[in-house]
Amino acid sequence: MSALRFGIVGAGMMAREHIRNIGLVDTARLVALADPEPSSLKASLEEAGGRWGGIATFDSVESMVAGAALDAVIVSSPNFTHRAVLEPLFDAGVHILCEKPLCTALEDARWVVDRAERHKAVFWTAMEYRFMPPAAQFVQDVRAGSVGRLVMLTIREHRFPFLVKVGDWNRFSSNTGGTMVEKCCHFFDLMRLIVNAEPVRVFCSGAMDVNHLDERYGGRQPDIIDNSFTIVDFDNGVRAMLDLCMFAEGAEQQETLTAVGDTARLEAFIPAGDLVRSLRVPLGAPKEVTKRHVPVDEAALKAGTHHGSVYYQLLAFLDAIMGTGPTVVTAMDGLRAVAIGAAAEISAREGRVVTMAELGF
Ligand SMILES: NC(=O)c1ccc[n+]([C@@H]2O[C@H](COP(=O)([O-])OP(=O)(O)OC[C@H]3O[C@@H](n4cnc5c(N)ncnc54)[C@H](O)[C@@H]3O)[C@@H](O)[C@H]2O)c1
């Protein structure tokens, strides 16, 4: 079988990570790029490095769809463009992998779900954290009962500030959906997966206290949360919390996942890749702790900054296209992750608990 012909819409930083990962598989090849910014097209063509021969470039998704024969398209344009970019792709009937967050506004995300459910090809919301091997193992273990009955889940991300993007689009909530949507949709998606239930209420305390304070764009100061605590109550009684800090680039571990059940506690550390399970023991008794390391393909690790996940996600997406695997992350998963983030944004702004019912869930 000849390799599937991929196009990419939005040829920026994330596109280049996708390009490096397409380069790791022989069942896909990049044939087209669409971006209105010539410097992004140039940088992405350089990243491709002539690997697939001629790659056609376009200044819009519409011209790409009209001018290139494509099997699948990755959407990696800014969050606020996703709905508009997706419409011609749905019309073209191609397989779609759309970067998170699905959209910045719930009504747009609902529109995507409606179109995706009627789409004859695969529609996949990119949720890379599900595909980081230590996170995937953590999910599998908790769901298999390794902590007993899950009661509490904590996800901590302590990392570097938001990077500079083309046109500085990520400095304003109107472009991103707000930090709790833009970045934290990953963690709310993981929560739903680990807890295996749906959220009922969200309380978020967060603000922009350290980063971007001295930045101005057209005279405007950025308005994006750089630290927050978010509590999410699930309909099966499980409590989850997200601890986000974006001025902690010195932290040894960027992500720590902790699940505590009635028989044990499980932690995953990324990038270390270690899982640590501690059984409950009587007070004063010797600790019963087991550690294991979850390996990641070296080439996949080197191809990006997301702990190999873009590679594993691509393999699963290709399986879904070939009919040899399921659509692991649906448009509905994307919508629900955005909805929890939207609830957190409202909660932080208004200083109150937001129920998911208020948002129609
Ligand atoms: N999954 C992850 O962990 C992860 C990480 C980074 C970014 N992302 C997502 O990937 C997307 C892109 O982010 P990025 O970091 O590459 O940003 P970026 O600014 O580096 O690149 C975005 C590119 O899209 C182009 N663009 C703007 N409007 C467009 C349009 N209408 N059609 C086509 N191209 C357009 C810009 O010119 C730019 O080159 C965002 O949705 C972002 O949230 C996901």
The ligand as an ORCA input file, in Angstrom:
! r2SCAN-3c Opt
* xyz 0 1
  N      -0.743     19.124     22.038
  C       0.153     19.937     22.506
  O       0.790     19.639     23.480
  C       0.346     21.240     21.782
  C       1.533     21.960     21.959
  C       1.680     23.163     21.275
  C       0.644     23.633     20.481
  N      -0.490     22.918     20.360
  C      -1.609     23.425     19.542
  O      -1.197     23.478     18.176
  C      -1.775     24.612     17.547
  C      -0.669     25.477     16.962
  O       0.194     25.907     17.980
  P       1.700     26.318     17.673
  O       2.394     26.248     18.960
  O       2.229     25.535     16.538
  O       1.517     27.853     17.239
  P       2.429     28.697     16.233
  O       2.068     30.116     16.446
  O       3.848     28.287     16.377
  O       1.933     28.230     14.789
  C       0.646     28.488     14.317
  C       0.735     28.687     12.805
  O      -0.589     28.758     12.286
  C      -0.602     29.767     11.285
  N      -1.968     30.219     11.039
  C      -2.645     31.259     11.598
  N      -3.903     31.313     11.105
  C      -4.014     30.306     10.202
  C      -5.049     29.850      9.363
  N      -6.259     30.431      9.367
  N      -4.789     28.815      8.533
  C      -3.594     28.224      8.524
  N      -2.577     28.584      9.313
  C      -2.781     29.618     10.148
  C       0.341     30.831     11.810
  O       0.798     31.690     10.773
  C       1.441     29.983     12.412
  O       2.458     29.709     11.471
  C      -2.631     25.301     18.613
  O      -3.961     24.859     18.533
  C      -2.003     24.842     19.903
  O      -2.882     24.871     21.021
  C      -0.650     21.728     20.973
*
